[in-house]
Amino acid sequence: MWKSEEEMFSLMRERLYTPVVGDILDVMGYSHQFLPAGIRPLKDGMKIAGKACTVLECDVFEAQEKPFGLLTEALDQLDQNEVYLATGAHNSAMWGELLTAAAKMRGAVGAVLNGYTRDTPQVLDQQFPVFSAGCWAQDSNIRTNVIDFRCTIEIGSVIIHDGDLVFGDVDGVLIIPKAIAGECIEKALEKAAGEKEVRKAIENGMGATEAFRIFGIL
């Protein structure tokens, strides 16, 4: 169905949407894959599909011997088609203009923060998809440290491993475990095509009950 990782992510952005992928994950037995509903795109229309580079942060309460902890190291090792996915800090913004520029130059395709972002106009100007819990200008220098990256993290009820797939749009962000990613995406593409057929049948006069009986999709 695709010949490369790049083509797979392109198909996801072009043809898929989080509801249909979430439905497939439910059927496959992965029923807790959506991040909390408060994690939203900075702008409607943003869509993100890539591999998680997991980042663990923590709150600090004074100037540190090494400001920001391992933040610059985490940014500098980002790779093509990766999504900077961070959690653990609550007292400041976790993302901003210069982090966006650094990630974009490394070939990353987005950032998802279980926390806040800042420099919103400057981030939007770079056309780089960012999802967060909101916008807040509080600086991270004396308040937040990156303590590890490419480690297992948990956001809400979702356990996330480095390299899992991240997919997000206006309806939220979900995590596709890497072990079942290919199968999940194939089935989601099939379901998305099937939903178009169901909608066409309903718009042509078929009742919802009959449509579900015939197609098994609703």
Solvent accessible surface area in square Angstrom, and as a share of the most:
residue,aa,sasa,rsa
1,M,130,0.58
2,W,57,0.20
3,K,195,0.82
4,S,54,0.35
5,E,72,0.32
6,E,95,0.42
7,E,70,0.31
8,M,20,0.09
9,F,1,0.00
10,S,48,0.31
11,L,17,0.08
12,M,0,0.00
13,R,78,0.29
14,E,127,0.57
15,R,131,0.48
16,L,0,0.00
17,Y,70,0.27
18,T,0,0.00
19,P,56,0.35
20,V,1,0.00
21,V,0,0.00
22,G,8,0.08
23,D,58,0.30
24,I,15,0.08
25,L,1,0.00
26,D,81,0.42
27,V,125,0.72
28,M,41,0.18
29,G,61,0.59
30,Y,76,0.29
31,S,69,0.45
32,H,117,0.52
33,Q,24,0.11
34,F,85,0.35
35,L,7,0.04
36,P,55,0.35
37,A,92,0.72
38,G,46,0.44
39,I,3,0.02
40,R,98,0.36
41,P,15,0.10
42,L,33,0.16
43,K,123,0.52
44,D,110,0.57
45,G,72,0.69
46,M,25,0.11
47,K,59,0.25
48,I,1,0.01
49,A,1,0.01
50,G,0,0.00
51,K,52,0.22
52,A,0,0.00
53,C,0,0.00
54,T,0,0.00
55,V,0,0.00
56,L,57,0.28
57,E,6,0.03
58,C,40,0.24
59,D,36,0.19
60,V,18,0.10
61,F,166,0.69
62,E,119,0.53
63,A,79,0.61
64,Q,53,0.23
65,E,181,0.81
66,K,99,0.42
67,P,67,0.42
68,F,64,0.27
69,G,9,0.09
70,L,60,0.30
71,L,18,0.09
72,T,77,0.45
73,E,66,0.30
74,A,0,0.00
75,L,12,0.06
76,D,95,0.49
77,Q,50,0.22
78,L,0,0.00
79,D,81,0.42
80,Q,109,0.48
81,N,12,0.06
82,E,13,0.06
83,V,0,0.00
84,Y,0,0.00
85,L,0,0.00
86,A,0,0.00
87,T,10,0.06
88,G,23,0.22
89,A,0,0.00
90,H,114,0.51
91,N,48,0.25
92,S,0,0.00
93,A,4,0.03
94,M,9,0.04
95,W,5,0.02
96,G,5,0.05
97,E,63,0.28
98,L,135,0.67
99,L,34,0.17
100,T,0,0.00
101,A,38,0.29
102,A,36,0.28
103,A,0,0.00
104,K,93,0.39
105,M,165,0.73
106,R,110,0.40
107,G,16,0.15
108,A,7,0.06
109,V,36,0.21
110,G,0,0.00
111,A,0,0.00
112,V,0,0.00
113,L,0,0.00
114,N,42,0.22
115,G,5,0.05
116,Y,74,0.28
117,T,0,0.00
118,R,76,0.28
119,D,49,0.25
120,T,31,0.18
121,P,97,0.61
122,Q,82,0.36
123,V,0,0.00
124,L,55,0.28
125,D,117,0.61
126,Q,35,0.16
127,Q,158,0.70
128,F,5,0.02
129,P,27,0.17
130,V,0,0.00
131,F,0,0.00
132,S,3,0.02
133,A,47,0.36
134,G,25,0.24
135,C,79,0.47
136,W,105,0.37
137,A,74,0.58
138,Q,60,0.27
139,D,55,0.28
140,S,19,0.12
141,N,56,0.29
142,I,77,0.39
143,R,67,0.24
144,T,6,0.04
145,N,22,0.11
146,V,4,0.02
147,I,84,0.43
148,D,61,0.31
149,F,51,0.21
150,R,85,0.31
151,C,26,0.16
152,T,79,0.46
153,I,7,0.04
154,E,101,0.45
155,I,1,0.00
156,G,50,0.48
157,S,73,0.47
158,V,1,0.01
159,I,100,0.51
160,I,0,0.00
161,H,86,0.38
162,D,35,0.18
163,G,20,0.19
164,D,4,0.02
165,L,10,0.05
166,V,0,0.00
167,F,0,0.00
168,G,0,0.00
169,D,10,0.05
170,V,67,0.39
171,D,87,0.45
172,G,7,0.07
173,V,2,0.01
174,L,0,0.00
175,I,0,0.00
176,I,0,0.00
177,P,26,0.16
178,K,114,0.48
179,A,97,0.75
180,I,28,0.14
181,A,8,0.06
182,G,32,0.31
183,E,83,0.37
184,C,0,0.00
185,I,0,0.00
186,E,71,0.32
187,K,78,0.33
188,A,0,0.00
189,L,15,0.07
190,E,111,0.50
191,K,39,0.16
192,A,4,0.03
193,A,58,0.45
194,G,18,0.17
195,E,42,0.19
196,K,130,0.55
197,E,96,0.43
198,V,8,0.05
199,R,165,0.60
200,K,126,0.53
201,A,16,0.12
202,I,69,0.35
203,E,118,0.53
204,N,118,0.60
205,G,67,0.65
206,M,58,0.26
207,G,43,0.41
208,A,57,0.44
209,T,118,0.69
210,E,69,0.31
211,A,0,0.00
212,F,107,0.45
213,R,169,0.62
214,I,85,0.43
215,F,76,0.32
216,G,50,0.49
217,I,30,0.15
218,L,145,0.72
